């Protein structure tokens, strides 16, 4: 069974969910002026809403904004890259999603520590599909692609090359001589 958490960027996106089996959604990239009407509509249709705090235009992603959002709109939860907001949202009884960008081994180590410190309910790991992105870039731009970061197996090398990368960078010495 595929589990999708729809990420809604507009009310047109949300309207497609009405009448579906979905009961949760994430709201991305919204203007603060539309927040109240959108959330009211979504809640009227029985949806649990997660707000991506970092992507609310017109509102800074800080503790005061989080408290305002919680008191005024009462979303089910929040999504953010900021550990201090996760901790505060946890203390307010909100569900929390820590968004993590995994680009290399160092980012993984730092992210693991951040998750341990902040204890979010969920973590969102990005990117989710690197070969797809490699392919997209090879089709859209006039530059060769080098795939790097987190390449640890021969299969990952082959996947990156098959997606269109010209080179693969890796610090895994065992892979240097496997070619």
Buried (B, 14 or more C-beta within 10 A) or exposed (E): EEEEEBBBEEEEBBEEBEEEEBEBBBBBEBEEEBBEEBBEBBBEBEBBBBBBBBBBEEBEBBBEBBEEBBEEBEBBBBBBBBBBBBBBBBEBEBBBBBBBEBBEEEBBEEBEEBBEEBEBEEBBEEEEEBBEBBBBBBEEEEEEBEBBBBBEBEEBBEBBBEBBBEEBEBEBEEBEEEE
